[in-house]
Amino acid sequence: MKNCYYFFIYLSILSLISCSKESDIQIIERKIIGTWNWTESNGGFSGVSHHTPENTGDEIHFIFNKEKIFNKIMNQQTILTTNYSISRGKSILFGNEYDFLIINYRYDLPDTIMYQKMRYIILKIDDELILEEDVFDGYTHRFEKIKN
């Protein structure tokens, strides 16, 4: 009977620990919420393009909220409001498993509206966000989190 009692306590503690642990996706979803200031983008077809706010004249912010709404602000104008998601999957570039940020971009064309999902490999997320486009000839983008 005593062994059953200890076994029951062990299972109870184990279930509490496993239920309260955040998944990697939940941690990223929590960390990404806020406003991110673009600092640079590198890459492109030749792999040597280097863009910054200083050499483009553009101030860009990415804003993510808890409701999974994404806003792209360029020079103090909202140029995109759409949804985003975080997932884990295999990269088409590298073939390895990564955490991804997926943004559903909207393009207003003369005859139609087109949506295209862009998958970004999340290389780093803390006070700095580093995203690599999961496409050939893509860019790596760096952002700093704006403290409120």
C-alpha positions, 0 to 999 in steps of 0.5 A: 500500500505504501508503494502505491502511495509513493507511486501516486505522488510521483505521478502527480508531481510528474504530471504537474511538471509536464503540464506547466512547462512551456513549449519552445513555440510558446516561448517564442510566441511570448518573446516576439510580442512587441515592437522591433526596430529594423537595423539591417538586412544582408543577402539577396541574389549576389549575397552581398547586398547590405541595407540599413536605415542609414543607406535606405532612408527607411525606418521600419518597425515590425509589431507583433501582438498577442492576437497574432496580428502583425503590423509593418510600419515604414516611415511612420506609415502602416504598410501591412496589417496581417496575421502571423504564426510560429511553427517548427519545420524543415527548412527548404534551404538547409534541410534541418528543423528550425523554428519559423515565423510565418507572415501572410503578406498581402499584395494589392494588384490591379485585378486581384489581391494576392496573399503569399506566406513568407517563412523566416527561420528564427535564428535569434530572439531575445533583445535582438531578432534575427530572421533568415528568409527560407528562400534561395537568394533571400535576406537575413534581417536584424531587429532590436526590440524597443523597450516600453 
